[in-house]
Each structure stands twice: as structure tokens, then as C-alpha cells.
Amino acid sequence: MTTPCLVLGATGYVGGEFLRLIAGHPELTLQAAVARSNAGEPIADQFEHLATTFPSQTFVEYDDAISTLPDGPLAVFSALPHAQAALQLAPLIERPETHVVDASADFRFADADAVASIYGQPHPVPNLIDRFARGVPEFVAQGEHPHASQPGCFATAMQLALVPAMALGWSDGHFFATGVTGATGAGKTPIATTHMPERHANLFAYKALAHRHAPEVVAQVAAAVDQTPTLHFVPHAGPFARGIHMTVMTTAKTDSDSAALTTALTDFYESQAFVTVSATAPRLKQVVGSNHARISVARDDEAICLTVVIDNLLKGAAGGAMQWMNRLNGWPESLGLDTTAVGWS
């Protein structure tokens, strides 16, 4: 007997990845794909690549989906925008035998005031925040939380570098990060900076030292290693559809050379199925289309540089969320996710 699954915000890029992952998951069956503005429209019309998987199933209204839920276990994924997610998830969070994984920012902070400060509006359901585990799955003990909050895509990539650098004593906790993301990171609704003539063969920074994933990284790294880092982050928009290339630099506090640092990093991630340490700088095509991350480390006399590549829609969103759902249900963490990168995307 498989577990029925609900996807909220199902028409965006992350929602489409949720649908694709559910289709290949042996323990999940799609119960409903919720999208208010597309209710009644076939999933295949919105996502033609899923036509053979969902040939006749349609998107449904939220109220219709909630009113027809079966009794018993339920898996819920949310790809809704912040604030909207918390409101629609609230009745499901308190439903028995239900696990929720939210890909929005609503439950990424332990403090409702932090959400209000960063996102500019009060948290709609602050009493439910403590129901969620938060952070990159590799660094968080599940504990007693029935639900989980998936970090942002940039935040995922940065944490994969910062956590080992601090846990292994390589850094004084002061970091500079530069990340380049594909156009899908801006969402499915077209805007000027995702328009093809603007994005193609172009590269530009945005929200320099002011991106809202930075405080999220600081809070989640502090929770993982019991030390609070200082982070200066500059994101860039890249001329490709999907993927994140992240470079993180810090002043070295260790005498270990690059080879020794690589060995230590390999040992640190030895038990993690989705993180591979590379002796050379990783490339996007090694991970795009998969839930895998690749990371390398190098140093000179004064500085350590960590380079991370992930697929922003998978490891940075829907794939990381599926890792969480597997853990919440007691399934192997790689279930439904053990696919290789596309390679020639």
C-alpha cells in the first residue's frame, strides 16, 4: 500500500519536479496536484514531459483536494510562495499521520520575528514553527519533528561548504561566497532578467550582500555546529536553465594542505549518499538532473576555497525535500532519488 501524496503549488518548476519525483517513487502515489488558477486543466498540458506519466489527471482546487483526502497516512509537499504556504499548510500540519515538507521560507527559521524581518510580513501561524525540522538533511538529526522545511537553493549549496569548514576547524567563521544560478531559480513566471535575450550569453550579480538566503544560512549553520558564522554573499544570474555553482572562501586556520583537506572532507561526507568530494573543481554537468552535490577544496598560504555544484531544482529544492520526506517516513533517504546526472543538458 503506497502513501497518497498532495502537492501544493504544483504548476511551477519546483512543483513540476515534485510531480516527476513522486511518479518514480515506490512508496508514493499522487493524490492531488493543487493549483488554484489551473484547476481542471490536465497536468499534461502544463508539463508536456509528464504526459505519459499523468495522461488524464488534472490540477484541482485546494478546498476540493482537502475535502477528498483519505483517512490514514498522507505526504504533503508545498512549492507555494512564502506566507501562502503557511496558511494552506496549517490544517494539514495538525492532521494525524501526515508529514509535510515545505520548500518555501515560512518554516526555515526557528523564530517568527526573523521571518517577519527578512520577508517583510508577520508569520501567519507562528505557533506551528516548532513542528518543523529545518536545514540541509545531511546535517540535521530528525528528532521528534513530524515535518520539515527544505532550505533555499543557494542556502543548500552554501551550507554544504560552511558546515564542514567550521566543524573541522578550518575557518575562523568568516566567509565570502559567490553563487551563480540558472534561470529556473527565478521561478516559472517570466520576468525581465529571465527573458532569453537578457539571460543568454550574459552574467550579472544581483542583491549583492543583501540576499535573503544569507541569514538563513547563518542560522542553520549555527544550529548544525553550535558556532555562528559571518557570511558575505553575492549571487549571480547565469546563462543556463538549471544548476548552482557556488564558491566559498575563508581565511585558513589549519596548516593542512589541499590534499589533506580533501581527505578530511571525504571522511566528513563518507556516510552521505548525495555528496561526493572531488579532487578537482566540480562542474554543473556532473550534477544537473540529479539530487547529487559535488564539492572540492583547495588552499594557498592564507585562504581556503570550497566549490560546490548542485541542481537548484533538485538538491536545492524538490530533491532535498524528498530526502526529508523519506526520513520522516522511515524510508531509505535515497529512495526514489538515486538517479545520475543528465551529463549533456
Phi, psi and omega in degrees: 000121179272164180268127176293149189229138179244132176243120176261140184070048194277357186261353179277182181297316180291320176300318177297323177291324174302313181299317180295318180291320178299320181300330181258009183264126186288347183250001184237145173229132181294119175274312180200141172254113190262126177202105188302312186286347181245015182304133182091346179277137178298139175306322183296337178287326180277323182233089185296333179288348178258011185298323180283340180273318179235071187291334186230348183289142183246162170288151183230161173290153180302310183298321179295320179295316182294320185288343183249014180292137176285159173290157176100196185301146179212138173250132182234127172246137177239127172244025180284159174294161179300154185076309175298320183300310184300319181294316182284334180278339188310308180293335180280329179299325183265004180283134179299150175058031182240137172241129180247134169237121185253128178264004176273184180271358192297331183239022182279345180244144179285345185243123180297328179295327178295318178298315181296320181294317186278323186256000169077018177204151181297149176290130186287334182221065185298336180290348182258357184299321185286000176278352190250133161283151183215147179120176176295131185307326182298338188247003188238125172287134186298317181062219184259005183289130178276347185228168182216151176246120178281130179296166173294166185292311175299319182298321177300310182298317181294319180297326179298336177266314187292319185299308178294324180300323179277318182296328182268002176074027182277340193228156172276004177093009180251117189234147170239129184230141174231124182236142177241126183242153175284168186296334179294342178295342180269002179091174188276335180288122184297137172226171186303319185279356173251359178293137189306313180298331179279324187272324185297135177055035183225160177207128181207148177275157175208152180049043181301127179061018182220015182284139187285352173285341182297309178296331175297316178298314181303314182294318184283327174293318178301320179292327184282324187240000180061032173218142183259117179279164167253131187229128174243115190236132175236111177275153177229150172263126183255164184271050179213167188279314186216152181121157173226132173247117186241130175243125182236129181235147179208156175288132184286134172250005183238154177270356183298141177276180184300320181295317179293322177296320178297319178297316180295321179293322177298317177296321181299320184261012187304323185268004184259116188293335189252009179237121179244130177268130184248143177284342177238163183300128183285162181235152183303319185294349176283344185232338186299131184093003181227171175266012184272150172242146173237143185217143175226164179222141176216163179210159167238203185297329188242332191236153172245136179238125174248134179241131183232138171233137176217165167273119185297330182276341182254274180304327181274359181204265189293323180292315176299322177295323177293324173304313179299315182297320177301315181295316182298330180265359180077020178268161174305137187298333182269003183302126179075006185235355189277064178245154180271165179293158181292320176090309182239046181290000000 
